[in-house]
Amino acid sequence: MNFNKLFLGLLVVFILAAGTSIVFAEEVKVSDISFDVPGNYSVDKTTDDSCVLRNNLSSNYTISIVLAGSSDPIVEKHSRQASGFSFMSEENYTSANNLSVNQQNFVKNESYFSFYTFDVGSSSYMVIYTFPVHDDELVDHVSPVNDIIDSIQ
């Protein structure tokens, strides 16, 4: 009888512990910033100055966060075009946590690439969101990158 109560108690603790891991988002640090990993993504690789997230449902969706050497959008745009990226669109906006973000969208080798650049303190950062062209999510998709940028501390 005591064994059954002990087993039941351990089962309840296990269920509660598993549930709290879903409630609390994983936080990652890159250089001087930290951010929450968006739903359906997990950390694939990380260093002090970079992090790669991979979608849990499709490995074709990746998000890279890097400490960047420059945040000049004009220079970056021309550099990407010289590297064979086809420019699609560009937008400047302010994130929910008041960061000035430049977003440039490109296509290359059957994949979309969205490059988000912004400054935090005296450092520049870039977030690169990559996914297949055939999914055609660029137009009607709410990017998980916005969740990352909005969670930056």
C-alpha positions as CSV (number, residue, x, y, z in Angstrom):
1,M,0.0,0.0,0.0
2,N,2.8,2.4,0.9
3,F,4.6,1.5,-2.4
4,N,1.5,2.5,-4.4
5,K,1.3,5.9,-2.6
6,L,5.0,6.4,-3.2
7,F,4.6,5.5,-6.9
8,L,1.6,7.8,-7.3
9,G,3.5,10.6,-5.6
10,L,6.5,10.2,-7.8
11,L,4.2,10.1,-10.9
12,V,2.5,13.4,-9.9
13,V,5.9,15.1,-9.3
14,F,7.1,13.8,-12.8
15,I,3.9,15.1,-14.5
16,L,4.2,18.5,-12.8
17,A,7.9,18.8,-13.7
18,A,7.2,17.9,-17.3
19,G,4.5,20.5,-17.5
20,T,6.6,23.3,-16.1
21,S,9.2,22.7,-18.8
22,I,6.5,23.6,-21.4
23,V,5.5,26.7,-19.5
24,F,9.0,28.2,-19.1
25,A,10.7,29.0,-22.4
26,E,14.3,28.2,-22.8
27,E,16.5,31.3,-22.6
28,V,19.7,31.5,-24.6
29,K,22.6,34.0,-24.4
30,V,24.6,35.3,-27.4
31,S,27.3,37.8,-26.5
32,D,25.6,40.5,-24.3
33,I,21.9,39.6,-25.1
34,S,19.6,36.9,-24.0
35,F,16.4,35.8,-25.6
36,D,13.7,33.1,-25.5
37,V,13.6,30.2,-27.9
38,P,10.3,30.4,-29.8
39,G,7.8,27.5,-29.7
40,N,8.6,24.5,-32.0
41,Y,12.3,25.5,-32.1
42,S,15.3,24.0,-30.2
43,V,18.9,25.0,-29.9
44,D,21.0,23.1,-32.5
45,K,24.4,24.8,-31.9
46,T,25.6,27.6,-29.7
47,T,28.9,29.6,-29.1
48,D,29.5,32.8,-27.2
49,D,28.8,34.9,-30.3
50,S,26.2,32.8,-32.2
51,C,23.3,30.4,-31.9
52,V,21.5,28.2,-34.4
53,L,17.9,27.2,-33.8
54,R,16.3,24.4,-35.7
55,N,12.5,23.8,-36.1
56,N,11.4,20.7,-34.3
57,L,8.9,19.9,-37.1
58,S,11.0,20.5,-40.1
59,S,14.8,20.8,-40.3
60,N,14.4,23.1,-43.3
61,Y,13.5,26.0,-41.0
62,T,16.5,27.5,-39.2
63,I,17.2,30.7,-37.3
64,S,20.7,31.9,-36.7
65,I,21.5,34.7,-34.2
66,V,25.0,36.2,-34.5
67,L,27.0,39.0,-33.2
68,A,27.5,41.1,-36.3
69,G,30.4,43.2,-37.4
70,S,28.2,45.8,-39.0
71,S,24.6,46.9,-39.0
72,D,24.7,49.1,-42.1
73,P,21.7,47.8,-44.1
74,I,22.9,49.3,-47.4
75,V,26.3,47.7,-47.2
76,E,24.8,44.3,-46.2
77,K,22.2,44.5,-49.0
78,H,24.8,45.0,-51.7
79,S,27.1,42.3,-50.2
80,R,24.2,39.8,-50.3
81,Q,23.3,40.7,-53.9
82,A,27.0,40.4,-54.9
83,S,26.9,36.9,-53.4
84,G,24.0,35.8,-55.6
85,F,21.0,36.6,-53.3
86,S,17.9,38.0,-55.1
87,F,16.5,41.0,-53.2
88,M,12.7,40.8,-52.5
89,S,11.8,43.5,-50.0
90,E,13.0,45.6,-47.0
91,E,11.3,47.0,-44.0
92,N,12.4,49.2,-41.0
93,Y,10.4,48.9,-37.8
94,T,10.6,49.3,-34.0
95,S,10.2,46.1,-32.0
96,A,7.9,45.7,-29.0
97,N,11.0,46.2,-26.7
98,N,12.0,49.4,-28.6
99,L,14.8,48.1,-30.8
100,S,15.2,49.6,-34.3
101,V,15.1,46.7,-36.7
102,N,16.0,46.5,-40.4
103,Q,14.5,43.4,-42.1
104,Q,15.8,42.4,-45.6
105,N,14.2,39.5,-47.5
106,F,16.1,37.6,-50.2
107,V,15.8,34.3,-52.1
108,K,18.6,32.0,-53.1
109,N,18.9,28.3,-54.1
110,E,15.2,27.6,-53.5
111,S,15.2,29.2,-50.0
112,Y,14.0,32.4,-48.5
113,F,16.4,34.3,-46.2
114,S,15.2,37.1,-43.9
115,F,18.0,39.1,-42.4
116,Y,17.1,41.1,-39.3
117,T,19.8,43.6,-38.0
118,F,19.6,45.7,-34.9
119,D,21.9,47.2,-32.3
120,V,21.8,46.6,-28.5
121,G,24.1,48.8,-26.6
122,S,27.3,49.2,-28.6
123,S,27.0,45.8,-30.4
124,S,25.2,44.9,-33.6
125,Y,23.3,41.7,-34.0
126,M,21.9,39.8,-37.0
127,V,19.1,37.2,-37.0
128,I,18.8,35.1,-40.2
129,Y,15.6,33.1,-40.8
130,T,15.8,30.5,-43.5
131,F,13.0,28.4,-44.9
132,P,12.2,26.7,-48.3
133,V,10.6,28.6,-51.1
134,H,7.9,26.0,-51.8
135,D,6.4,26.7,-48.3
136,D,5.7,30.3,-49.5
137,E,5.4,31.6,-45.9
138,L,7.1,35.0,-46.4
139,V,3.9,36.9,-47.3
140,D,1.4,35.5,-44.8
141,H,3.6,34.2,-42.0
142,V,4.3,35.7,-38.6
143,S,8.0,35.1,-38.2
144,P,9.2,33.4,-35.0
145,V,12.1,35.9,-35.2
146,N,9.7,38.6,-33.9
147,D,9.3,36.5,-30.8
148,I,13.0,36.3,-30.4
149,I,13.6,40.0,-30.9
150,D,10.8,41.0,-28.6
151,S,12.2,38.8,-25.9
152,I,15.7,40.3,-26.0
153,Q,17.0,41.4,-22.6
